[in-house]
Amino acid sequence: MRLEITCQDRLGIAQDVLDILVRHEIDLKGIEIDKAGKIYLYFPNIEFAEFQHLMPEIRRIDGISDVKTTPYMPNEREKHQLATLLQTLPDPVFSIDPKGRVVLVNEAVIGGLEVNAEQIKGQEINDLVKGFNFIRWMETDDIQAQTHKVQFIEQDYIADIMPVMVADVEGGSILAGAVLVLKSEYRLGQQITVFNQTDAESFNRIQANSPAMKKIIREARKMAELDAPILIMGETGTGKELLARSCHLASRRAEQAFLALSCASLPDNVAETELFGYGPGAFGQSESKSGLFEQAQGGTLFLDEVGDMSPQLQAKLLRVLQDGSFRRVGDAKEVSVDVRIICTTHKDLDKMVQDGLFREDLYYRLNVMSLTIPSLRERKQDIVPLAERFVKQHSSKVGCRAPKLNRSCVEYLQTYPWPGNVRQLENAMYRAVSLMEGNELTKDNIQLPGTVSDLNYFSEEFEGSLDDAVKNFEKDLLRRLYPAHPSTRQLARKLGLSHTAIANKLRDYGINKKSVKL
């Protein structure tokens, strides 16, 4: 049984309590007095029923205000909390005495040595942990905490070695031993990875209700933690730049710059100076100018529509990816940079490589980590949530209450093919909110161009015969379906054709496991 006695801070009050126990021949196992004015007593061999008649007598002592039972003594609680903390740590932990003998270990040590705790206690720490002289360290006059590389069970660890000091009667401190916490290379790697995850919530800005987008976000989260280039593919308006920014914010480079360049919007010579800058004397300028690569040092450079990059720029970009260095325009000096590259394209780079329009070596450099954002018509579960988000955003901008989408509006949004994808949806909702009357959006509020094909396959500039158009459509369809059905028999069943017919078409169009990424 344990008692908690609340009392005043009076000289001799503890002795008054002990006198009562002595008179009644109560065996006291432990006593603690804390700074809050409480006395704790521990009687291991007595039940409450045997002791309760003494409670009123203790309460009558001058200065005592309350007496009650308690489930544990303060030191017991602290001991169990420390033991729980020690045992749950995944890293090996040793406690040693001033002579270097093991006093206490946790489960990670026991599991590593495959023996029980009693067999480890009393052993010399230098026999278990190699690479540091613990005895010599504890014999120094001014002992300080150390971090050292050591070996435990023939594996390398980083050891945090901390002295345990206790106060002496003269107000100083004396050495009572030491505590060692060992961290393996794997555990350190885990902790560094977590430390570098700057913005785990950066992907929350992307609507991902559909399975297709959830898969993209899962993959993007993992890629963001790495440092390799990322190639983001998808139709115009699918949100490639938003995904690129999210990857940057979730990377270790999040605190550094995120700079962007559209490869499709600038002439070749202008794009080159924008990217790489120029040296003194170039273009009649007396001073040099740094380009985006230098300005993005330590951060991320976003190259939009990299498929439109000229062969000359492709060669210079390849060199930066290979060597981490380049030359400014009109300058012979090498400039080294540490920049992560994220590229986007709506073009089929694989086909461009086959047609000789894009460098094969650069393509494989960029395509180490690739993400293909599905079109909006392929992620119908995201359409209404996106529309509602845009309605709220734009209602706030125009200063009105966000309207509801009625059933006809929802059905229309879900059946429309959205050739312009998310960007087109946002523009449509902005126009609808700006011109609406009332507090509900209907189908009639959504003004969109008509379309005769969900695929929106051909452009107005198409030239060729009907046979050419059919072959182009057929080739594109087979290339899209092949990754999900990567055998002629699977694809034949999907399209309702014979195995031989599909095999011939795949051969004619050069579609195989080497030419199509699965």
C-alpha positions in Angstrom: 0.0 0.0 0.0 1.1 3.5 -0.8 0.0 6.8 0.9 0.1 10.4 -0.4 0.2 12.9 2.5 -0.4 16.6 1.7 1.1 18.8 4.3 2.8 22.1 5.2 6.5 22.7 5.0 7.1 22.4 8.7 10.2 21.2 10.5 9.6 17.8 12.1 6.3 17.0 10.3 7.8 13.9 8.7 9.2 12.7 12.1 5.7 13.0 13.6 4.3 10.7 10.9 7.1 8.2 11.4 6.5 8.2 15.2 2.9 7.0 14.6 4.2 4.1 12.4 6.8 3.1 15.0 4.1 3.0 17.8 2.0 0.7 15.7 4.9 -1.4 14.5 4.3 -0.6 10.8 7.1 -1.8 8.5 8.0 1.1 6.2 9.7 0.2 2.9 10.1 3.6 1.4 9.6 7.3 2.0 9.7 10.2 -0.5 9.3 14.0 0.1 8.8 16.3 -2.9 9.0 20.0 -3.2 5.3 20.4 -3.6 4.8 19.7 0.1 3.8 16.0 -0.1 5.1 13.0 1.7 4.8 9.5 0.1 5.0 6.3 2.1 5.3 2.7 0.9 4.2 -0.3 3.0 4.6 -3.5 1.0 3.2 -5.9 3.6 0.0 -4.3 4.8 -3.5 -4.0 3.3 -5.6 -0.9 3.4 -8.2 -2.5 5.7 -5.4 -3.0 8.3 -4.2 0.6 8.0 -7.3 2.7 7.6 -7.9 3.2 11.3 -4.6 5.1 11.4 -5.6 7.5 8.7 -7.5 9.8 11.1 -4.6 9.8 13.5 -2.2 11.0 10.8 -4.7 13.7 9.7 -4.7 15.1 13.2 -1.0 16.0 13.0 -0.5 19.7 12.9 0.1 20.9 9.3 -1.4 17.8 7.5 -4.4 18.6 5.3 -5.0 15.3 3.5 -4.1 11.6 3.5 -5.1 9.3 0.7 -3.8 6.2 -1.1 -1.9 6.5 -4.3 -1.2 3.8 -7.0 2.6 4.6 -7.2 5.4 6.5 -5.6 6.9 9.3 -7.7 10.2 7.5 -8.2 8.4 4.3 -9.3 6.5 6.3 -11.9 9.7 7.9 -13.2 11.5 4.6 -13.2 8.7 2.9 -15.3 8.5 5.8 -17.6 12.2 5.7 -18.2 12.2 2.0 -18.7 9.3 2.2 -21.2 11.1 5.0 -23.1 14.4 3.0 -23.1 12.8 -0.2 -24.3 10.8 1.4 -27.1 13.8 3.2 -28.6 14.7 1.4 -31.9 18.4 2.3 -31.5 20.8 0.2 -29.2 21.2 1.9 -25.8 23.7 1.1 -23.1 24.1 2.5 -19.5 27.5 1.9 -17.9 29.1 2.5 -14.5 32.3 4.6 -14.0 34.4 1.4 -14.4 32.9 0.8 -17.9 30.7 -2.1 -16.9 27.2 -2.5 -18.4 24.4 -1.7 -16.0 21.4 -1.5 -18.3 20.5 -2.2 -21.9 17.4 -1.9 -24.0 15.6 -4.5 -26.3 17.6 -3.4 -29.4 20.8 -4.5 -27.7 19.4 -7.7 -26.4 17.9 -8.6 -29.9 21.2 -7.7 -31.6 23.3 -9.9 -29.3 20.7 -12.6 -29.0 21.2 -13.1 -25.3 19.1 -12.1 -22.3 19.7 -8.9 -20.3 21.3 -10.7 -17.3 24.0 -12.1 -19.5 25.0 -8.6 -20.7 24.9 -6.8 -17.4 28.4 -6.6 -15.8 30.3 -7.1 -19.1 33.0 -4.6 -20.1 31.6 -2.1 -22.6 34.9 -2.2 -24.5 34.3 -5.9 -25.2 30.9 -5.1 -26.8 31.4 -1.8 -28.5 34.7 -1.3 -30.3 36.5 1.8 -31.6 36.4 4.1 -28.5 38.2 3.8 -25.2 35.4 4.4 -22.7 37.6 4.0 -19.6 40.2 6.5 -20.7 37.4 9.0 -21.6 35.8 8.6 -18.1 39.2 9.2 -16.4 39.7 12.6 -18.0 39.4 15.7 -15.7 36.9 17.6 -17.9 34.6 14.9 -19.3 32.5 16.0 -22.2 29.8 14.4 -24.4 31.3 12.7 -27.5 30.0 11.5 -30.9 32.2 8.8 -32.3 32.1 6.1 -35.0 32.1 2.7 -33.4 31.5 -1.0 -34.2 28.8 -3.1 -32.6 28.2 -6.7 -33.7 30.7 -6.1 -36.5 28.6 -3.2 -38.0 29.4 0.5 -38.1 27.4 2.9 -35.9 27.5 6.5 -34.8 27.6 6.6 -31.0 26.4 9.5 -28.9 28.3 9.1 -25.6 27.0 11.2 -22.7 28.3 11.3 -19.1 25.9 10.9 -16.2 26.7 13.4 -13.5 25.1 13.5 -10.0 25.4 16.3 -7.4 27.7 15.9 -4.4 27.4 17.3 -0.9 29.6 20.2 -1.7 27.5 21.5 -4.5 29.7 20.1 -7.3 29.1 17.0 -9.4 30.7 13.5 -9.7 30.6 11.0 -12.5 28.1 8.2 -12.0 28.6 6.5 -15.4 27.6 7.1 -19.0 24.9 6.4 -21.5 25.5 5.3 -25.1 23.0 5.6 -28.0 24.1 3.9 -31.2 22.7 4.8 -34.6 23.2 2.7 -37.7 23.7 4.1 -41.2 20.2 2.9 -42.2 18.6 4.8 -39.2 20.6 7.9 -39.9 19.5 7.8 -43.5 15.8 7.5 -42.4 16.2 10.5 -40.2 17.9 12.6 -42.8 15.2 11.7 -45.3 12.5 12.8 -42.9 14.4 16.0 -42.0 14.6 16.9 -45.7 10.9 16.5 -46.3 10.1 20.2 -46.3 6.5 20.3 -47.3 4.6 17.0 -47.0 1.3 18.8 -47.7 2.4 20.4 -51.0 0.4 17.9 -53.0 -2.8 18.7 -51.2 -3.4 21.5 -53.7 -3.9 18.9 -56.4 -7.4 17.4 -56.7 -7.0 13.6 -56.6 -10.3 11.8 -56.1 -9.9 9.5 -59.1 -7.7 6.3 -58.8 -5.5 7.6 -61.7 -4.6 10.8 -60.0 -4.1 9.2 -56.6 -1.6 6.9 -58.3 0.2 9.9 -59.8 0.4 11.7 -56.4 1.8 8.6 -54.7 4.5 8.3 -57.3 5.2 12.0 -57.3 5.7 12.1 -53.5 8.4 9.4 -53.8 10.1 11.1 -56.7 10.1 14.5 -55.0 12.4 13.1 -52.3 15.1 12.1 -54.8 17.3 14.4 -56.8 17.0 12.9 -60.3 15.3 14.8 -63.2 11.6 14.4 -63.5 9.7 14.4 -66.9 6.0 15.2 -66.6 3.9 14.4 -69.6 0.3 15.1 -70.4 -2.0 17.1 -72.6 -2.2 20.9 -72.5 -4.0 22.1 -69.4 -3.7 19.0 -67.2 -1.7 20.8 -64.5 1.8 19.8 -65.3 3.4 23.0 -63.8 1.3 22.6 -60.6 2.6 19.1 -60.2 6.2 20.3 -60.8 5.9 23.0 -58.2 4.5 20.5 -55.7 7.4 18.2 -56.3 9.8 21.1 -55.7 8.0 22.1 -52.4 8.2 18.5 -51.2 11.9 18.2 -51.9 15.0 19.2 -49.9 15.3 22.1 -52.3 12.1 23.7 -51.2 13.8 26.7 -49.5 15.7 27.5 -52.7 14.4 29.0 -56.0 11.9 27.5 -58.4 12.5 29.1 -61.8 10.7 28.4 -65.0 11.3 28.8 -68.7 8.9 28.0 -71.5 10.9 26.4 -74.3 8.0 27.0 -76.8 7.6 30.7 -76.3 11.1 32.1 -77.0 13.4 32.1 -80.1 16.4 29.8 -79.9 19.0 32.5 -79.2 16.9 34.2 -76.6 16.2 30.9 -74.8 19.9 30.1 -74.7 20.9 33.4 -73.1 18.0 33.1 -70.7 19.1 29.6 -69.6 22.9 30.0 -69.6 23.5 33.8 -69.5 26.3 35.4 -71.4 29.9 36.5 -70.7 31.5 39.9 -70.8 31.8 41.3 -74.4 28.9 39.2 -75.7 26.2 41.1 -77.6 28.2 44.3 -77.1 27.7 44.2 -73.3 30.6 45.1 -71.0 29.3 42.9 -68.1 28.3 39.3 -67.9 24.8 38.1 -67.0 23.9 35.0 -65.2 21.2 32.7 -66.6 18.4 30.8 -65.0 20.7 27.8 -64.2 22.9 30.0 -62.0 20.0 31.8 -60.5 18.4 28.5 -59.6 21.5 27.3 -57.8 20.5 24.8 -55.1 16.9 24.8 -56.3 14.8 23.6 -59.2 14.7 24.7 -62.9 11.4 24.0 -64.6 11.5 23.6 -68.4 8.0 23.8 -69.8 7.4 22.1 -73.2 10.9 20.7 -73.5 9.9 18.9 -76.7 10.1 22.3 -78.5 13.7 22.8 -77.5 16.1 23.2 -80.4 18.9 20.6 -81.1 21.5 23.1 -80.0 19.9 23.7 -76.6 19.2 20.0 -76.2 23.0 19.4 -76.5 23.8 22.0 -73.9 21.1 20.7 -71.5 22.5 17.2 -71.9 25.9 18.4 -70.8 24.5 20.1 -67.7 22.8 16.9 -66.8 25.9 14.8 -67.4 28.6 17.1 -65.9 26.8 19.7 -63.8 28.5 22.5 -65.8 28.2 24.7 -68.8 29.6 27.8 -70.6 27.8 31.1 -70.8 27.2 32.4 -74.3 30.4 34.0 -75.6 32.4 32.9 -72.6 35.1 30.1 -72.3 34.8 29.8 -68.5 33.1 26.8 -67.0 30.3 27.4 -64.6 29.3 24.5 -62.2 25.8 24.3 -60.8 23.7 22.1 -58.5 20.2 22.4 -60.0 17.4 19.8 -60.3 15.6 19.7 -63.6 11.9 19.2 -64.0 10.6 19.1 -67.6 7.1 18.9 -69.1 5.8 18.2 -72.5 2.5 17.5 -74.2 4.3 15.8 -77.2 5.2 12.2 -77.7 8.9 12.4 -77.0 9.4 8.7 -77.8 8.0 9.2 -81.3 10.1 12.3 -81.7 13.2 10.3 -80.9 12.2 7.7 -83.5 11.7 10.5 -86.0 15.0 12.1 -85.2 13.4 15.2 -83.8 14.7 14.8 -80.2 18.0 13.5 -78.9 17.8 9.9 -77.8 20.6 10.4 -75.1 18.8 13.4 -73.7 15.5 11.6 -73.7 16.8 8.8 -71.5 18.5 11.3 -69.2 15.2 13.1 -68.7 13.0 10.0 -68.6 14.6 8.5 -65.4 11.6 9.6 -63.4 8.5 10.2 -65.5 4.9 11.0 -64.7 2.0 11.0 -67.2 -0.9 13.1 -66.0 -4.2 11.7 -67.3 -6.6 14.0 -69.2 -9.6 15.3 -67.4 -11.9 13.0 -69.4 -9.9 10.1 -68.0 -10.5 11.2 -64.4 -14.2 12.0 -64.3 -14.3 11.6 -60.5 -12.2 14.8 -60.2 -14.4 17.0 -62.5 -17.1 18.0 -60.1 -14.7 18.5 -57.1 -12.5 20.7 -59.3 -15.5 22.6 -60.5 -16.7 23.3 -57.0 -13.2 24.4 -56.0 -13.0 26.9 -58.9 -16.5 28.2 -58.1 -15.5 28.9 -54.5 -12.3 30.6 -55.6 -13.8 32.8 -58.2 -16.9 33.6 -56.2 -14.6 35.0 -53.5 -12.8 37.2 -56.2 -16.0 38.6 -57.6 -17.5 39.2 -54.1 -20.5 36.9 -54.2 -21.7 33.8 -52.4 -20.6 30.5 -54.0 -23.5 29.0 -56.0 -24.5 25.4 -56.0 -24.2 23.2 -59.1 -27.5 21.7 -60.0 -28.0 18.3 -61.5 -28.1 19.3 -65.1 -24.9 21.3 -64.6 -23.1 18.3 -63.0 -24.2 15.9 -65.7 -23.1 18.3 -68.4 -19.7 18.8 -66.8 -19.1 15.0 -66.5 -20.1 14.2 -70.1 -18.2 17.1 -71.8 -14.8 15.8 -73.3 -12.7 18.8 -72.0 -10.1 19.1 -74.8 -8.6 21.9 -72.8 -8.6 19.9 -69.6 -8.4 21.5 -66.1 -7.4 24.9 -67.5 -10.5 24.9 -69.7 -12.7 23.8 -66.8 -11.4 26.7 -64.6 -12.0 29.3 -67.3 -15.5 28.0 -67.9 -16.4 28.2 -64.2 -14.9 31.7 -63.9 -17.1 32.9 -66.8 -20.1 31.2 -65.3 -19.7 32.7 -61.9 -18.9 36.2 -63.3 -22.1 36.3 -65.4 -24.5 34.2 -63.3 -27.8 35.4 -61.9 -29.3 33.8 -58.8 -27.6 31.3 -56.5 -27.5 28.1 -58.6 -25.4 27.2 -61.7 -27.2 25.3 -64.4 -26.1 23.8 -67.7 -27.2 26.9 -69.5 -24.6 28.9 -67.4 -21.7 26.8 -68.8 -20.7 28.2 -72.2 -18.4 25.7 -74.0 -17.6 25.1 -77.6 -19.3 22.1 -79.2 -17.3 19.0 -80.0 -18.0 16.0 -82.2 -15.3 13.8 -80.7 -14.3 13.0 -77.2 -10.8 12.4 -78.3 -10.5 15.7 -80.1 -7.9 13.9 -82.1 -7.2 16.0 -85.3 -6.2 19.6 -85.5 -7.4 22.0 -88.1 -3.9 21.8 -89.8 -4.3 18.1 -90.6 -3.2 17.2 -94.1 -3.5 13.9 -95.8 -6.0 11.3 -97.0 -8.7 9.5 -95.0 -6.5 6.4 -95.0 -3.6 8.4 -93.4 -6.0 9.7 -90.8 -7.3 6.2 -90.0 -3.8 4.8 -89.7 -2.7 7.6 -87.4 -5.7 7.1 -85.2 -5.1 3.4 -85.2 -1.4 3.7 -84.3 -2.1 6.2 -81.5 -4.9 4.0 -80.1 -2.6 0.9 -80.1 0.2 2.9 -78.4 -2.2 4.1 -75.7 -3.6 0.6 -75.0 -0.4 -1.4 -75.3 1.0 -0.6 -71.7 -2.2 -1.9 -70.1 -2.4 -5.0 -72.4 1.3 -5.7 -73.2 0.7 -8.9 -75.3 -0.9 -9.5 -78.6 -3.4 -11.9 -77.2 -4.5 -9.5 -74.5 -4.8 -6.6 -76.9 -6.6 -8.8 -79.4 -9.2 -9.7 -76.8 -9.6 -6.1 -75.8 -10.3 -4.9 -79.4 -12.1 -8.0 -80.6 -9.6 -8.8 -83.3 -7.6 -11.9 -84.1 -4.2 -12.5 -82.5 -2.6 -12.4 -86.0 -4.2 -9.1 -87.0 -3.0 -7.4 -83.9 0.5 -8.8 -84.2 0.8 -7.5 -87.8 -0.4 -4.0 -86.8 2.0 -3.8 -83.9 4.8 -4.8 -86.1 3.8 -2.3 -88.9 3.7 0.5 -86.4 6.8 -0.4 -84.5 5.0 -0.9 -81.2 6.7 -3.3 -78.8 8.1 -3.5 -75.2 11.2 -1.5 -76.2 9.5 1.3 -78.0 6.6 1.8 -75.5 7.2 2.4 -71.8 5.2 -0.1 -69.7 
